[in-house]
Amino acid sequence: MKKMLALFLALLMTCCVFAGCAAGGGSAEPSAEAPAEGTESSPAAAATEAAGEQGTKDTFKVGFSAITLNGDFFTTMASELQQACYDEGLVASPEDVLVLNANSNTADEIANMDTFIAQGYDMIFVDSTNPDDIVPLINQANAAGAQVICIDSYVNGGDKVTVVYSDNKQNGRKVGLAFAEEMGDQEIYSIMLSGVKGNIAGEERRVGIMCGVLEARLGITEDEAWELAYQMNDELIGNGYTENTDAKFVIAGQGWGNWNIQDIMADANDLIVKTYGKLNTIFAENDQMLFGGMQAAEDAGLKEGIYYAAAADGEKKTCDYIKEGKVVAVGENSPVQIAKLAAQTAREVLVDGKDPTSYPDTVTTDAVAVTKENVDEEYENCF
């Protein structure tokens, strides 16, 4: 009996030792560093793990004040931004990015920003209605602890991280260069269909077109062409007319269309009547207004002899028109690429801890003019 009792006590002590090792060295549950086989962490969880000791939250409160949701470009950018923020691990689902529509109205934009600030959002994306009016709102948001990334439209200052958009000036310039080559020595007698008065992106686009045309036709340097182009723009804004006789380049009128087909129709119709018999070119600052100009020209019986080009955006419909020979060129302003770049920048700030003041004033996607020569190659970037 004594031998059996001793053996029992020895076995009991051995079990206690092994139990103590298991308690101090690990857990029966899978660790955060080694997920159980067959499980897959969400992008938000992966972002938290990648942040390491920074203590990043699982998800963030992210909002987007859209300038408008009228038009494929803007609806695509909003949905792609939601998806990109999810892909970057900022939110638990794409729908968690709250999209508010400013309806191209400053009062609505103020209300949107006030909502984000009052509810303690971490990251606010904004496509601004006005480059100056948005600045105090950006500063208020920043003071409340939110980071602000402007997208698509330039902003004049403020405590923003940066402005993420396509290279409007170079897109426009490349379109102008391509258009001048297509026209040869023929006079360009045109009208310009513009978005919103005071919008910097729109100005950069139309001045870019002027720069490209002047550079090609006058054989001058790019810098010289930009100087002349801005002079032409000032004349167009001030007088509704501008020309460079040496370049055989006339812009005989400017219409304003709020970036969409419906709102440009009235001005486009008026300008076509005004220039009837001379008009051979319609320029636009985006595809939607170009479509309005094409419709207005057709309504006026101008089915032949009119050349079309847009400084942006590059919808599939426009690219199809390029394939058919109905449109000469369009600048590639991809809402998908802008959304991805903006979300990537937000992740760098919120998750990676990058200094938000370290970014340049603008971060741009690559400039491309889509023409008949490269439309097949660039078609996948159309939307």
Kinemage of the C-alpha trace (Angstrom):
@kinemage 1
@onewidth
@group {chain A} dominant
@subgroup {mainchain}
@vectorlist {calphas} color= white
{ca met a 1} P 0.000 0.000 0.000
{ca lys a 2} L 2.807 2.390 0.874
{ca lys a 3} L 4.437 1.788 -2.529
{ca met a 4} L 1.153 2.399 -4.359
{ca leu a 5} L 0.532 5.623 -2.401
{ca ala a 6} L 4.006 6.917 -3.257
{ca leu a 7} L 3.510 6.132 -6.922
{ca phe a 8} L 0.159 7.970 -6.913
{ca leu a 9} L 1.692 11.106 -5.314
{ca ala a 10} L 4.521 11.117 -7.865
{ca leu a 11} L 2.093 10.967 -10.764
{ca leu a 12} L 0.031 13.776 -9.243
{ca met a 13} L 3.065 16.092 -8.938
{ca thr a 14} L 4.039 15.416 -12.574
{ca cys a 15} L 0.571 16.456 -13.819
{ca cys a 16} L 0.742 19.697 -11.821
{ca val a 17} L 4.108 20.584 -13.377
{ca phe a 18} L 2.764 20.110 -16.926
{ca ala a 19} L -0.367 22.089 -16.110
{ca gly a 20} L 1.766 24.978 -14.852
{ca cys a 21} L 3.787 25.016 -18.076
{ca ala a 22} L 0.634 25.241 -20.198
{ca ala a 23} L -0.762 28.170 -18.167
{ca gly a 24} L 2.424 30.216 -18.405
{ca gly a 25} L 3.424 29.523 -22.003
{ca gly a 26} L 0.303 29.880 -24.119
{ca ser a 27} L -3.427 29.519 -24.513
{ca ala a 28} L -5.733 26.924 -25.921
{ca glu a 29} L -7.329 29.722 -28.017
{ca pro a 30} L -5.631 30.905 -31.296
{ca ser a 31} L -3.455 33.993 -30.671
{ca ala a 32} L -3.945 37.314 -32.483
{ca glu a 33} L -0.543 36.815 -34.106
{ca ala a 34} L -1.421 33.357 -35.410
{ca pro a 35} L -5.081 33.098 -36.486
{ca ala a 36} L -6.669 29.684 -36.523
{ca glu a 37} L -6.334 27.876 -39.833
{ca gly a 38} L -9.198 28.623 -42.198
{ca thr a 39} L -10.058 32.023 -40.674
{ca glu a 40} L -9.535 35.323 -42.498
{ca ser a 41} L -9.233 38.698 -40.775
{ca ser a 42} L -11.047 41.753 -42.149
{ca pro a 43} L -9.060 44.624 -43.714
{ca ala a 44} L -9.816 46.663 -40.588
{ca ala a 45} L -8.411 43.947 -38.319
{ca ala a 46} L -5.378 43.566 -40.558
{ca ala a 47} L -4.773 47.317 -40.404
{ca thr a 48} L -4.974 47.211 -36.612
{ca glu a 49} L -2.463 44.346 -36.474
{ca ala a 50} L -0.125 46.172 -38.875
{ca ala a 51} L -0.248 49.268 -36.686
{ca gly a 52} L 1.392 47.252 -33.898
{ca glu a 53} L 1.969 49.177 -30.719
{ca gln a 54} L 0.410 52.401 -32.038
{ca gly a 55} L -2.937 51.366 -30.557
{ca thr a 56} L -4.956 52.070 -33.684
{ca lys a 57} L -8.718 51.580 -33.386
{ca asp a 58} L -10.340 48.658 -35.164
{ca thr a 59} L -12.239 51.053 -37.427
{ca phe a 60} L -12.581 54.781 -37.961
{ca lys a 61} L -15.433 57.174 -38.551
{ca val a 62} L -15.032 58.221 -42.161
{ca gly a 63} L -17.233 60.624 -44.130
{ca phe a 64} L -17.352 62.133 -47.603
{ca ser a 65} L -18.994 65.422 -48.528
{ca ala a 66} L -19.598 65.071 -52.277
{ca ile a 67} L -19.934 68.210 -54.388
{ca thr a 68} L -22.768 66.457 -56.241
{ca leu a 69} L -24.040 62.961 -56.951
{ca asn a 70} L -25.399 63.959 -60.352
{ca gly a 71} L -23.399 62.173 -63.038
{ca asp a 72} L -21.516 58.911 -63.415
{ca phe a 73} L -18.178 60.404 -62.389
{ca phe a 74} L -19.434 61.561 -59.010
{ca thr a 75} L -21.471 58.465 -58.199
{ca thr a 76} L -18.546 56.260 -59.219
{ca met a 77} L -16.109 58.248 -57.095
{ca ala a 78} L -18.384 58.009 -54.046
{ca ser a 79} L -18.882 54.246 -54.323
{ca glu a 80} L -15.231 53.588 -55.135
{ca leu a 81} L -14.131 55.701 -52.166
{ca gln a 82} L -16.341 53.624 -49.887
{ca gln a 83} L -14.833 50.420 -51.272
{ca ala a 84} L -11.260 51.740 -51.154
{ca cys a 85} L -11.622 52.787 -47.497
{ca tyr a 86} L -12.798 49.252 -46.701
{ca asp a 87} L -9.941 47.745 -48.703
{ca glu a 88} L -7.463 49.888 -46.752
{ca gly a 89} L -8.919 48.661 -43.455
{ca leu a 90} L -10.387 51.962 -42.286
{ca val a 91} L -13.991 50.758 -41.936
{ca ala a 92} L -15.735 47.463 -41.235
{ca ser a 93} L -17.809 47.646 -44.430
{ca pro a 94} L -17.957 49.996 -47.441
{ca glu a 95} L -21.353 51.302 -46.287
{ca asp a 96} L -19.742 52.605 -43.082
{ca val a 97} L -18.302 55.509 -45.079
{ca leu a 98} L -21.057 58.109 -44.782
{ca val a 99} L -21.620 59.969 -48.067
{ca leu a 100} L -23.439 63.297 -47.876
{ca asn a 101} L -24.416 65.272 -50.987
{ca ala a 102} L -23.680 69.011 -51.074
{ca asn a 103} L -25.789 69.405 -54.235
{ca ser a 104} L -23.227 71.961 -55.508
{ca asn a 105} L -24.470 74.256 -52.754
{ca thr a 106} L -22.229 75.880 -50.145
{ca ala a 107} L -24.967 75.870 -47.503
{ca asp a 108} L -25.408 72.108 -47.881
{ca glu a 109} L -21.653 71.634 -47.743
{ca ile a 110} L -21.508 73.583 -44.470
{ca ala a 111} L -24.261 71.364 -43.046
{ca asn a 112} L -22.369 68.242 -44.135
{ca met a 113} L -19.142 69.362 -42.507
{ca asp a 114} L -20.984 70.396 -39.332
{ca thr a 115} L -22.450 66.883 -39.148
{ca phe a 116} L -19.055 65.228 -39.434
{ca ile a 117} L -17.508 67.564 -36.872
{ca ala a 118} L -20.356 67.219 -34.360
{ca gln a 119} L -20.265 63.416 -34.577
{ca gly a 120} L -16.524 63.184 -34.056
{ca tyr a 121} L -15.383 61.824 -37.398
{ca asp a 122} L -11.737 60.798 -37.732
{ca met a 123} L -11.347 61.342 -41.479
{ca ile a 124} L -13.356 63.639 -43.735
{ca phe a 125} L -13.041 63.586 -47.502
{ca val a 126} L -14.502 66.598 -49.268
{ca asp a 127} L -15.012 67.528 -52.918
{ca ser a 128} L -15.537 71.225 -52.339
{ca thr a 129} L -18.079 73.515 -53.950
{ca asn a 130} L -15.805 76.564 -53.574
{ca pro a 131} L -12.019 76.691 -53.055
{ca asp a 132} L -12.245 79.500 -50.484
{ca asp a 133} L -15.505 78.910 -48.594
{ca ile a 134} L -14.410 75.425 -47.519
{ca val a 135} L -11.215 76.615 -45.784
{ca pro a 136} L -12.786 77.696 -42.430
{ca leu a 137} L -14.698 74.411 -42.310
{ca ile a 138} L -11.499 72.422 -42.858
{ca asn a 139} L -9.821 74.329 -40.040
{ca gln a 140} L -12.787 73.714 -37.724
{ca ala a 141} L -12.693 70.012 -38.468
{ca asn a 142} L -8.968 69.835 -37.863
{ca ala a 143} L -9.316 71.684 -34.557
{ca ala a 144} L -11.951 69.131 -33.531
{ca gly a 145} L -9.529 66.266 -34.180
{ca ala a 146} L -10.498 65.232 -37.710
{ca gln a 147} L -8.127 64.938 -40.640
{ca val a 148} L -9.393 66.341 -43.951
{ca ile a 149} L -8.377 65.160 -47.409
{ca cys a 150} L -9.748 67.153 -50.326
{ca ile a 151} L -10.418 65.229 -53.511
{ca asp a 152} L -11.200 66.130 -57.119
{ca ser a 153} L -11.359 69.925 -56.571
{ca tyr a 154} L -8.508 72.183 -55.479
{ca val a 155} L -8.760 74.165 -52.223
{ca asn a 156} L -7.020 77.445 -51.415
{ca gly a 157} L -5.280 76.639 -48.138
{ca gly a 158} L -6.583 75.314 -44.830
{ca asp a 159} L -5.318 72.614 -42.470
{ca lys a 160} L -5.939 69.823 -44.942
{ca val a 161} L -3.686 66.830 -45.429
{ca thr a 162} L -3.529 67.347 -49.192
{ca val a 163} L -5.665 67.544 -52.344
{ca val a 164} L -5.948 64.284 -54.284
{ca tyr a 165} L -7.045 64.671 -57.873
{ca ser a 166} L -6.086 64.094 -61.460
{ca asp a 167} L -3.511 66.361 -63.049
{ca asn a 168} L -6.052 68.769 -64.515
{ca lys a 169} L -3.547 71.121 -66.091
{ca gln a 170} L -1.494 68.449 -67.826
{ca asn a 171} L -4.563 66.441 -68.846
{ca gly a 172} L -5.951 69.583 -70.469
{ca arg a 173} L -2.622 70.408 -72.076
{ca lys a 174} L -2.272 66.929 -73.563
{ca val a 175} L -5.811 67.162 -74.930
{ca gly a 176} L -4.957 70.551 -76.470
{ca leu a 177} L -1.801 69.170 -78.068
{ca ala a 178} L -3.685 66.216 -79.537
{ca phe a 179} L -6.519 68.425 -80.753
{ca ala a 180} L -4.154 70.863 -82.466
{ca glu a 181} L -2.474 67.965 -84.271
{ca glu a 182} L -5.842 66.644 -85.430
{ca met a 183} L -6.942 70.034 -86.776
{ca gly a 184} L -3.761 70.756 -88.701
{ca asp a 185} L -3.839 74.284 -90.183
{ca gln a 186} L -7.621 74.633 -89.950
{ca glu a 187} L -8.901 77.495 -87.814
{ca ile a 188} L -10.261 76.474 -84.433
{ca tyr a 189} L -13.468 78.465 -83.886
{ca ser a 190} L -14.805 77.140 -80.622
{ca ile a 191} L -16.996 77.519 -77.571
{ca met a 192} L -16.046 76.425 -74.042
{ca leu a 193} L -18.504 74.572 -71.789
{ca ser a 194} L -17.450 75.074 -68.169
{ca gly a 195} L -18.549 73.669 -64.824
{ca val a 196} L -18.848 76.143 -61.939
{ca lys a 197} L -17.587 79.723 -61.731
{ca gly a 198} L -14.557 79.994 -59.468
{ca asn a 199} L -13.829 76.260 -59.488
{ca ile a 200} L -10.048 75.804 -59.694
{ca ala a 201} L -10.160 72.349 -61.291
{ca gly a 202} L -12.359 73.644 -64.103
{ca glu a 203} L -10.063 76.591 -64.687
{ca glu a 204} L -7.001 74.347 -64.815
{ca arg a 205} L -8.691 72.081 -67.351
{ca arg a 206} L -9.723 74.795 -69.811
{ca val a 207} L -6.440 76.703 -69.459
{ca gly a 208} L -4.656 73.415 -70.092
{ca ile a 209} L -6.521 72.975 -73.383
{ca met a 210} L -5.584 76.513 -74.406
{ca cys a 211} L -1.956 75.876 -73.442
{ca gly a 212} L -1.713 72.736 -75.552
{ca val a 213} L -3.271 74.356 -78.607
{ca leu a 214} L -1.031 77.432 -78.359
{ca glu a 215} L 2.113 75.406 -77.704
{ca ala a 216} L 1.525 73.230 -80.748
{ca arg a 217} L 0.371 75.933 -83.144
{ca leu a 218} L 2.879 78.645 -82.227
{ca gly a 219} L 5.878 76.355 -81.727
{ca ile a 220} L 6.647 77.938 -78.352
{ca thr a 221} L 7.816 76.461 -75.055
{ca glu a 222} L 5.365 75.044 -72.546
{ca asp a 223} L 6.060 77.883 -70.094
{ca glu a 224} L 5.389 80.484 -72.785
{ca ala a 225} L 2.204 78.692 -73.737
{ca trp a 226} L 0.946 78.668 -70.135
{ca glu a 227} L 1.493 82.413 -69.868
{ca leu a 228} L -0.496 83.086 -73.043
{ca ala a 229} L -3.184 80.602 -72.020
{ca tyr a 230} L -3.840 82.329 -68.716
{ca gln a 231} L -4.116 85.630 -70.579
{ca met a 232} L -6.709 84.064 -72.862
{ca asn a 233} L -8.569 82.699 -69.848
{ca asp a 234} L -8.731 86.150 -68.227
{ca glu a 235} L -10.154 87.576 -71.447
{ca leu a 236} L -12.689 84.761 -71.720
{ca ile a 237} L -13.896 85.225 -68.146
{ca gly a 238} L -14.002 89.004 -68.488
{ca asn a 239} L -15.425 89.374 -71.980
{ca gly a 240} L -16.924 86.029 -72.932
{ca tyr a 241} L -14.580 85.954 -75.926
{ca thr a 242} L -10.874 85.446 -76.583
{ca glu a 243} L -8.648 84.713 -79.545
{ca asn a 244} L -5.048 84.335 -80.644
{ca thr a 245} L -4.857 85.309 -84.288
{ca asp a 246} L -1.357 83.878 -84.843
{ca ala a 247} L -2.590 80.471 -83.689
{ca lys a 248} L -5.876 80.805 -85.591
{ca phe a 249} L -7.584 79.986 -82.315
{ca val a 250} L -10.886 81.527 -81.206
{ca ile a 251} L -13.072 80.816 -78.177
{ca ala a 252} L -16.215 82.722 -79.041
{ca gly a 253} L -18.201 82.078 -75.879
{ca gln a 254} L -18.371 80.305 -72.545
{ca gly a 255} L -21.293 78.461 -70.953
{ca trp a 256} L -21.764 77.198 -67.404
{ca gly a 257} L -23.309 73.793 -66.801
{ca asn a 258} L -22.655 72.627 -63.236
{ca trp a 259} L -20.829 69.587 -64.635
{ca asn a 260} L -23.947 67.866 -66.005
{ca ile a 261} L -25.906 67.497 -69.232
{ca gln a 262} L -29.157 69.080 -68.095
{ca asp a 263} L -27.659 72.295 -66.731
{ca ile a 264} L -25.420 72.979 -69.739
{ca met a 265} L -28.177 72.684 -72.365
{ca ala a 266} L -29.476 76.251 -72.125
{ca asp a 267} L -26.055 77.883 -72.495
{ca ala a 268} L -24.948 75.386 -75.135
{ca asn a 269} L -28.034 76.103 -77.239
{ca asp a 270} L -27.521 79.868 -76.927
{ca leu a 271} L -23.829 79.643 -77.852
{ca ile a 272} L -24.486 77.473 -80.891
{ca val a 273} L -27.074 79.956 -82.148
{ca lys a 274} L -24.636 82.805 -81.504
{ca thr a 275} L -21.778 81.139 -83.434
{ca tyr a 276} L -23.813 79.380 -86.103
{ca gly a 277} L -22.003 79.276 -89.433
{ca lys a 278} L -18.549 79.728 -87.845
{ca leu a 279} L -18.465 77.150 -85.084
{ca asn a 280} L -16.382 74.042 -85.748
{ca thr a 281} L -15.251 73.039 -82.238
{ca ile a 282} L -16.875 72.387 -78.873
{ca phe a 283} L -14.597 72.092 -75.858
{ca ala a 284} L -15.850 71.025 -72.427
{ca glu a 285} L -14.353 70.695 -68.979
{ca asn a 286} L -15.917 67.251 -68.529
{ca asp a 287} L -17.654 64.497 -70.480
{ca gln a 288} L -21.180 65.172 -69.289
{ca met a 289} L -21.180 68.755 -70.533
{ca leu a 290} L -19.580 67.595 -73.781
{ca phe a 291} L -22.529 65.250 -74.245
{ca gly a 292} L -24.826 68.234 -73.704
{ca gly a 293} L -22.925 70.192 -76.341
{ca met a 294} L -23.155 67.290 -78.774
{ca gln a 295} L -26.906 67.099 -78.221
{ca ala a 296} L -27.319 70.849 -78.665
{ca ala a 297} L -25.325 70.760 -81.923
{ca glu a 298} L -27.429 67.890 -83.223
{ca asp a 299} L -30.640 69.704 -82.252
{ca ala a 300} L -29.400 72.672 -84.287
{ca gly a 301} L -28.801 70.455 -87.303
{ca leu a 302} L -25.002 70.468 -86.955
{ca lys a 303} L -24.354 66.768 -87.465
{ca glu a 304} L -21.170 67.211 -89.490
{ca gly a 305} L -18.131 69.460 -89.304
{ca ile a 306} L -17.998 69.848 -85.518
{ca tyr a 307} L -14.994 68.572 -83.569
{ca tyr a 308} L -15.284 67.673 -79.886
{ca ala a 309} L -12.832 67.345 -77.018
{ca ala a 310} L -13.082 67.271 -73.215
{ca ala a 311} L -10.342 68.046 -70.714
{ca ala a 312} L -11.765 65.291 -68.449
{ca asp a 313} L -13.124 62.723 -67.410
{ca gly a 314} L -12.942 59.668 -69.661
{ca glu a 315} L -16.248 57.827 -69.478
{ca lys a 316} L -16.625 54.625 -71.478
{ca lys a 317} L -19.220 56.417 -73.607
{ca thr a 318} L -16.643 59.078 -74.515
{ca cys a 319} L -14.026 56.469 -75.276
{ca asp a 320} L -16.549 54.713 -77.522
{ca tyr a 321} L -17.096 58.030 -79.321
{ca ile a 322} L -13.324 58.300 -79.791
{ca lys a 323} L -13.285 54.835 -81.345
{ca glu a 324} L -16.083 55.942 -83.683
{ca gly a 325} L -14.285 59.178 -84.618
{ca lys a 326} L -16.919 61.457 -83.047
{ca val a 327} L -14.630 62.826 -80.287
{ca val a 328} L -10.976 63.758 -80.791
{ca ala a 329} L -9.631 63.452 -77.223
{ca val a 330} L -10.477 63.355 -73.537
{ca gly a 331} L -8.287 63.745 -70.466
{ca glu a 332} L -8.176 60.720 -68.201
{ca asn a 333} L -9.708 61.692 -64.872
{ca ser a 334} L -10.416 58.306 -63.325
{ca pro a 335} L -12.624 58.411 -60.198
{ca val a 336} L -11.435 54.905 -59.375
{ca gln a 337} L -7.786 55.961 -59.299
{ca ile a 338} L -8.574 59.122 -57.321
{ca ala a 339} L -10.559 57.148 -54.731
{ca lys a 340} L -7.807 54.573 -54.289
{ca leu a 341} L -5.110 57.219 -53.908
{ca ala a 342} L -7.217 59.179 -51.402
{ca ala a 343} L -7.972 56.091 -49.289
{ca gln a 344} L -4.320 55.066 -49.372
{ca thr a 345} L -3.351 58.524 -48.105
{ca ala a 346} L -5.937 58.283 -45.327
{ca arg a 347} L -4.582 54.908 -44.242
{ca glu a 348} L -1.041 56.301 -44.136
{ca val a 349} L -2.216 59.024 -41.748
{ca leu a 350} L -4.694 57.128 -39.556
{ca val a 351} L -3.051 53.698 -39.383
{ca asp a 352} L 0.617 54.132 -40.265
{ca gly a 353} L 0.935 57.344 -38.279
{ca lys a 354} L 2.433 59.404 -41.096
{ca asp a 355} L 2.649 63.114 -40.322
{ca pro a 356} L -0.370 64.760 -42.036
{ca thr a 357} L 1.646 67.958 -42.512
{ca ser a 358} L 4.330 66.128 -44.501
{ca tyr a 359} L 2.307 65.855 -47.715
{ca pro a 360} L 2.670 68.213 -50.683
{ca asp a 361} L -0.181 70.581 -51.455
{ca thr a 362} L -1.486 68.262 -54.165
{ca val a 363} L -1.112 64.578 -54.984
{ca thr a 364} L -2.125 63.703 -58.546
{ca thr a 365} L -2.739 60.691 -60.721
{ca asp a 366} L -0.870 60.361 -64.022
{ca ala a 367} L -1.919 62.703 -66.861
{ca val a 368} L -3.174 61.008 -70.034
{ca ala a 369} L -5.037 62.225 -73.122
{ca val a 370} L -7.112 59.387 -74.529
{ca thr a 371} L -7.118 59.533 -78.347
{ca lys a 372} L -7.720 57.140 -81.223
{ca glu a 373} L -4.087 56.028 -80.901
{ca asn a 374} L -4.341 54.767 -77.305
{ca val a 375} L -8.059 54.335 -76.599
{ca asp a 376} L -7.909 50.532 -76.603
{ca glu a 377} L -5.000 50.560 -74.170
{ca glu a 378} L -6.647 53.074 -71.827
{ca tyr a 379} L -10.193 51.721 -72.054
{ca glu a 380} L -9.915 49.798 -68.780
{ca asn a 381} L -9.390 53.103 -66.958
{ca cys a 382} L -12.633 54.540 -68.340
{ca phe a 383} L -15.720 54.338 -66.150
